[in-house]
Amino acid sequence: MKARVKKVFGFLETPVDALVLANSVDPHLDRSFFYLFDAPSGLFEGSIAIAHPDGELDVLASPLETESAHVAAKSDPHVRVHTAGRDETEATVKKLLGGASTIALNYAELTHAGFLQLDKMRPGASWVDATKAVRRARATKDAEEIARLRRAAEIGSTVGGEIPGVLRPGLREVELASEIEYRMNRAGASGPSFSTIVAFGAHGAEPHYTPGDTRLEPGNSIVCDFGAYYRRYASDITRSFHFGTRDAEMKAVHETVEAAQRAAFDTIRPGVSAKEVHLAAERVIDASRWKGRLIHGVGHSIGLAVHDGWYYGPKIDDPLEEGMVFTVEPGIYLPGKGGVRIEDDVVVTKSGYEFLTTAPRQYIEVAA
């Protein structure tokens, strides 16, 4: 983990003596804690990571996480694990920080209560916001991260290809969502990377719809947006289908979204402004009869979180870099009728990109 620690320090604009990442209780856990301390197992509530400019890392874990912490640190000589109960935490943190007076914190993922606790442990310290540096470091993935993201995407892709065979009249949205999550776990996921979206018919016009008791009927369009966690790394895939009698408009919508996604893919290579990926998809949709029905940015980074701290849209000038992993997910949404979104995960390579998700993305009509 030494390389990751030094990578974060390299992006800090202000020199600091240490970087502290502090977890609260689930779900208020700093994902960047697991970026610096690669523990694939364990919850690590209340744990603290103290990173030093030379790449060394001290991890303060509760007795509940001691075994997980030692297993994770066993192969890394740059990580030191310390166990402390609640009453010992303050003294241990003071000891580990030594004479550090300028300390960086990941403001974006630190609770207010967590900050007050640290401020009490280190009164008079000068606190520096490390949010941008941490996000910048996490934006490009190393080989191990890409391997886990690839496996998470393989799991999602396998299940995406199985969805048409599960569809039947009367199936409820919540049932299909549960089936998708079960199949991902059976394929090797540790759990869903976010709450699975299944939307039948008109519900597909709501991008972040929560599945309910609506039953599948012939003539419904279907949007399924789901992802898997594999060793803490996420995938995110969306596939849209049609059930029963063909709807000519929804078929045309699907084909337009496919074309928009292909146009976006064609722009991806190092050095290209991120907004060009979005604009390429937007131009295709706005040239169709559904102009203006792309109502969100075309993608976001993916990693330890399904929304990993970076996104792109029509005003994002950030250049693409080799090792970035993000989604490409144009959509068209027709209130009262339905929607189509197609989403894939890609990694930027030296000359272009590589698909991580591979499930069929073309228009699929399932017999009722």
Secondary structure, DSSP 8 states (H G I E B T S, - for coil): -HHHHHHHHHH-SS--SEEEEE--STT---HHHHHHS--SS---TT-EEEE-TTS-EEEEE-GGGHHHHHHHHTT-TTEEEEE--GGGHHHHHHHHHTT--EEEE-GGG--HHHHHHHHHHSTT-EEEE-HHHHHHHHHB--HHHHHHHHHHHHHHHHHHHHHHHH--TT-BHHHHHHHHHHHHHHTT-SEESS--EEEEGGGGGSTT----S-B--TT-EEEEEE-EEETTEE--EEEEEEESS--HHHHHHHHHHHHHHHHHHTT-STT-BHHHHHHHHHHHHHTSTTTT---S-SEEB-SSSSS-S-EE-TT---B--TTBEEEE--EEEETTTEEEE-BEEEEE-SSSEEES--S--S--EE--
